[in-house]
Amino acid sequence: MLIAKDVEREYKKEKMVVYTSRDLDKLGELKGIDEKLISEMKVVSEVLPFRVNNYVIDQLINWNNVPNDPIFQLTFPQKGMLKDTYFEQVEKSMTESLSKEQHKELIRNIRLELNPHPAGQLEKNIPTLNGKEVQGIQHKYKNTVLFFPSSGQTCHSYCTFCFRWAQFIGDTDLRMAAKESDQLQQYLRHHPEVTDILVTGGDPMVMKTKKLRVYIEPLLTEEFSHIRTIRIGTKALSFWPQRFVSDDDSDDLINFFSEIKSSGKHLAIMAHYNHWQELSTDISKSAIKKILNTGAVIRSQGPLLRHINDKPEIWSRLWQKQVELGIIPYYMFVERDTGACNYFEIPLFRAWEIYQSAIQKVSGVARTARGPSMSADPGKVEIQGIIEIDSKKYFVLRFIQGRVSDWVQRPFLAEYSETATWLNHLKSASNQGAFFFEADDNFKRSDNIPLHNIDTQSLIEKYVPETQ
């Protein structure tokens, strides 16, 4: 194992090389792979974004295990990511003499069918200021605002399961981004209840440190003392750890993290991990150590994915390794109902079984991972277990976060299902025939008013069913 200085020297001259669908025929690593697979990748990448870099190709993928290698599945498009009907339509369009405009229209229509912005992201999460929508901001939960800087709306590589795939397809109607930070600051001045800012994307770590400072530095002043936590969502620790170790401005980035901490703010790097293979390189470990030495914390999160990490042993090994490296396991998510979800999703009952088995295999210090959690329209809903009442099975659910603050930590029951993969597939076990949060008429509103500002206590129905 290389020591930190050796790692920095080894990677100092390495520059990121990006490959897209146009390069599939040129990648030497794909030589010898069934040409049919490459042809299928090209079809899928017409609809869903594909981008991978030299570090992922050279360091993370086991090419002797392709196409089953989890990191290959994580980054390279697979035929099953598109439903058969869509795949056949795109394949036919590529081989027939359709005009460019006809082909583009077909692709756009298919993308719109893939639920590009799930969980009410555009209809309910974008707030208003002085009667106008604040672009590049989402405010779903009372204490937390998400900020999408325009310079950070790409990634070092794209995940095939990505629930924000619509950010990367070049359609401005589907893209969330803020061109400057002024609107964010104005919005925060009007919302002192906000304590946390999550800078997200895309990946903010694609930005130069100089640009990142423009967005974050104003929030470190006394004027924004109500902002207690700066979160940065990133996959860079997996896909390009050089960003923290050997890039031209990596020292400036690490120094900036220290400055954020010195200002009195809590700095949390929200790292996206999907498999323990992403922690296997010396430079990834060096990057983790550099970040932690600034006083920042690293919290890990990622979805449960068929073909990639749908075994308890993968998660327990991932969590154990993260704890050893100083990372706090934070969330196991359920794959969202968007994009290629049909390829990656897992029934909720099986998600719970995997989580329960995995969490049993680690000690208490690694049991900080919450889940399986659905980031659904009403909020983050956690599956807490499966119980039986009078010979009938139920899911036990609760809100980790909710559009209405009073929903948080409320337990409720849903009828058991072996086919459901998302919250809206479940039926309430309540005698009222609806989940308690559905009784709130404001939940269905789409007028950009944050629901957590509305008093709905009087509208919430009894949520635990009566038993005979």
Residue pairs with C-beta under 8 A, 6 or more apart in sequence:
1 282
2 10
2 282
4 286
4 289
4 290
7 245
7 246
7 282
7 283
7 286
8 245
8 246
8 286
10 283
11 242
11 245
11 246
11 283
12 246
14 54
14 55
14 242
14 246
16 53
16 54
16 55
16 156
16 240
16 242
17 53
17 54
18 51
18 52
18 53
18 156
19 26
19 27
19 51
19 52
19 53
19 54
19 57
20 45
20 50
20 51
21 41
21 42
21 45
21 46
21 50
24 30
24 38
24 41
24 42
24 45
25 38
27 57
29 57
29 61
29 63
30 38
33 66
33 67
37 67
37 79
40 77
40 78
40 79
40 87
41 50
41 76
41 77
41 78
42 94
43 79
43 82
43 87
43 90
43 91
43 94
44 50
44 77
44 78
44 79
44 81
44 82
44 87
44 90
45 77
46 90
46 94
46 107
47 82
47 86
47 90
47 107
47 110
47 111
47 114
48 77
48 81
48 82
48 160
48 165
48 169
48 339
48 340
49 158
49 162
49 165
49 168
49 169
50 76
50 77
50 158
51 154
51 155
51 157
51 158
51 168
52 75
52 76
52 157
52 158
53 156
53 157
53 239
53 240
55 156
55 239
55 240
55 241
55 242
56 71
56 75
56 157
56 239
59 281
60 71
60 238
60 277
60 278
60 280
60 281
61 69
61 71
61 72
61 75
62 69
62 71
62 72
62 277
63 69
63 72
65 72
66 72
67 73
67 76
67 78
70 274
70 275
70 277
70 307
70 308
70 309
70 314
71 275
71 277
71 278
73 160
73 307
73 308
74 159
74 160
74 161
74 274
74 275
74 305
74 308
75 157
75 158
75 159
75 160
76 160
77 160
78 160
78 307
78 343
79 87
80 340
80 342
80 343
81 160
81 339
81 340
81 342
81 343
82 90
82 110
82 340
83 342
86 110
86 113
89 106
89 110
90 106
90 107
90 110
93 102
93 103
93 106
94 103
98 106
108 171
111 166
111 169
111 171
111 174
114 338
114 339
114 340
115 337
115 338
115 339
116 165
116 166
116 174
116 338
116 339
117 166
117 174
117 338
118 163
118 336
118 337
118 338
118 377
119 125
119 336
119 375
119 376
119 377
120 377
120 446
121 138
121 176
122 176
123 446
124 140
124 377
124 403
124 445
124 446
124 448
124 451
125 138
125 139
125 140
125 146
126 133
126 134
126 135
126 137
126 138
126 139
126 176
126 448
127 133
127 134
127 137
127 138
127 139
127 187
127 448
127 450
128 134
128 448
128 449
129 183
129 186
129 187
129 190
133 448
134 183
134 184
134 187
135 176
135 177
135 178
135 179
135 183
136 147
136 148
136 149
136 150
136 176
136 177
136 178
136 179
136 183
136 184
137 145
137 146
137 147
137 148
137 178
137 183
137 184
137 187
138 145
138 146
138 148
138 176
139 145
139 146
139 187
139 191
139 194
139 450
140 146
140 379
140 401
140 403
140 450
141 379
141 401
141 402
141 403
141 452
142 193
142 194
142 405
142 450
142 452
142 453
143 193
143 194
143 195
143 196
144 194
144 195
144 196
144 197
144 198
145 184
145 187
145 188
145 191
145 194
145 196
145 197
145 198
146 198
146 200
147 178
147 181
147 184
147 197
147 198
147 199
147 200
147 215
148 167
148 176
148 177
148 178
148 200
148 201
148 202
149 177
149 178
149 181
149 199
149 201
149 204
149 207
149 211
149 215
150 177
150 178
150 179
151 206
151 207
151 211
152 199
152 200
152 201
152 202
152 203
152 204
152 205
152 206
152 207
153 167
153 168
153 175
153 176
153 177
153 201
153 202
154 167
154 168
154 201
154 202
154 203
154 206
155 168
155 201
155 202
155 203
155 206
155 235
155 239
156 203
156 205
156 206
156 235
156 236
156 239
156 240
156 243
157 235
157 239
157 240
158 165
158 168
159 235
159 272
159 274
160 340
160 343
160 344
161 303
161 305
161 308
161 335
161 339
161 340
161 341
161 343
161 344
162 168
162 339
163 335
163 336
163 338
163 339
164 201
164 202
165 338
165 339
165 340
166 174
166 175
167 174
167 175
167 176
167 177
167 201
167 202
168 202
178 184
181 214
181 215
181 218
184 197
184 215
185 218
185 219
185 224
188 194
188 197
188 219
188 224
188 226
188 227
189 223
192 226
193 226
194 226
194 227
195 226
195 227
195 228
195 229
196 227
196 228
196 229
196 230
196 231
197 219
197 227
197 229
197 230
197 231
198 231
198 232
198 233
198 270
199 212
199 215
199 216
199 230
199 231
199 232
199 233
200 232
200 233
201 233
203 233
203 234
203 235
203 236
204 212
204 232
204 233
204 234
205 232
205 234
205 236
205 240
205 243
206 236
208 249
209 249
209 252
209 253
209 256
210 249
210 252
212 253
212 256
213 256
216 230
216 256
216 260
218 224
219 227
219 230
219 265
220 259
220 260
220 263
220 265
227 265
228 265
228 266
229 265
229 266
229 267
229 268
230 260
230 265
230 266
230 267
230 268
231 268
231 269
231 270
232 267
232 268
232 269
232 270
233 270
233 272
234 269
234 270
234 271
234 272
235 271
235 272
236 243
236 244
236 287
237 244
237 269
237 271
237 273
237 278
237 284
237 287
237 288
237 291
237 298
238 271
238 272
238 273
238 274
238 278
238 284
241 281
241 283
241 284
241 286
241 287
242 250
242 283
242 287
243 250
243 253
243 287
244 250
244 253
244 254
244 286
244 287
244 290
244 291
245 283
245 286
245 287
245 290
246 283
247 253
254 290
254 291
254 293
254 294
257 267
257 291
257 294
257 295
257 296
258 294
258 295
260 267
260 296
261 267
261 294
261 295
261 296
266 297
267 294
267 295
267 296
267 297
268 296
268 297
268 298
268 299
269 291
269 296
269 297
269 298
269 299
270 299
270 301
270 330
271 298
271 299
271 300
271 301
271 327
272 300
272 301
272 302
273 279
273 300
273 301
273 302
273 318
273 322
274 302
274 303
274 305
274 308
274 309
275 308
275 309
275 314
275 318
276 314
276 317
276 318
276 321
278 284
279 285
279 318
279 321
279 322
279 325
285 325
288 298
288 325
288 326
288 327
289 325
289 326
291 298
292 298
292 326
297 328
298 326
298 327
298 328
299 327
299 328
299 329
299 330
300 318
300 319
300 322
300 327
300 328
300 329
300 330
300 331
300 369
301 330
301 331
301 332
301 333
302 309
302 331
302 332
302 333
303 332
303 333
303 334
303 335
303 336
303 344
304 310
304 315
304 332
304 333
304 334
304 335
304 346
304 351
304 354
304 355
304 371
304 372
305 335
305 344
305 346
306 343
306 344
306 345
306 346
307 343
307 344
308 344
309 315
309 318
310 346
310 350
310 354
311 354
312 354
312 355
312 357
312 358
312 361
313 358
313 361
314 358
315 332
315 354
315 355
315 358
315 369
316 358
316 359
316 361
316 362
316 366
318 329
319 329
319 358
319 362
319 366
319 369
320 362
320 366
322 328
322 329
322 366
323 329
323 362
323 365
323 366
328 368
329 366
329 367
329 368
329 369
330 368
330 369
330 370
331 369
331 370
331 371
331 373
332 355
332 358
332 369
332 370
332 371
332 372
332 373
333 371
333 372
333 373
333 374
333 375
334 345
334 346
334 348
334 351
334 371
334 372
334 373
334 374
334 383
334 421
334 422
335 341
335 344
335 345
335 346
335 421
336 374
336 375
336 422
337 345
337 421
337 422
337 424
341 421
345 421
345 422
346 354
346 421
347 417
347 418
347 419
347 420
347 421
348 372
348 383
348 395
348 417
348 420
348 421
348 422
348 425
348 426
349 386
349 395
349 416
349 417
349 418
349 420
351 371
351 372
351 383
352 372
352 383
352 385
352 386
352 395
354 372
355 371
355 372
355 383
356 385
359 366
359 367
359 369
370 382
370 400
371 382
371 383
372 382
372 383
373 380
373 381
373 382
373 383
373 400
374 380
374 381
374 382
374 383
374 422
374 423
376 422
376 423
376 424
377 403
377 423
377 424
378 399
378 402
378 403
378 407
378 423
378 437
378 443
379 399
379 400
379 401
379 402
379 403
379 407
379 408
379 437
380 399
380 400
380 401
380 402
381 397
381 398
381 399
381 400
381 423
382 397
382 398
382 399
382 400
383 395
383 396
383 397
384 396
384 397
384 398
384 411
385 395
385 396
386 393
386 394
386 395
386 396
386 416
387 393
387 394
387 396
388 394
389 465
389 467
390 467
390 468
392 415
392 416
393 415
393 416
394 413
394 414
394 415
394 416
394 429
395 413
395 414
395 415
395 416
395 417
395 426
396 411
396 413
397 411
397 412
397 413
397 414
398 409
398 410
398 411
398 412
399 407
399 408
399 409
399 410
399 437
400 408
400 409
401 408
402 408
402 410
402 437
402 452
403 437
403 443
403 450
403 451
403 452
404 437
404 440
404 443
404 451
404 452
404 454
404 456
405 452
406 456
406 457
406 460
407 436
407 437
407 460
410 436
410 463
411 463
411 464
412 428
412 429
412 430
412 435
412 436
412 463
412 464
413 428
413 429
413 430
413 463
413 464
413 465
414 426
414 427
414 428
414 429
414 435
415 426
415 427
415 428
415 429
417 425
417 426
417 427
419 425
420 426
428 434
428 435
428 438
429 465
430 436
430 461
430 462
430 463
430 464
430 465
431 462
431 465
431 466
432 439
432 461
432 462
434 461
435 463
436 460
436 461
436 462
436 463
437 443
437 460
439 459
439 460
439 461
440 451
440 456
440 459
440 460
441 459
442 449
442 451
442 454
442 456
442 459
443 451
445 451
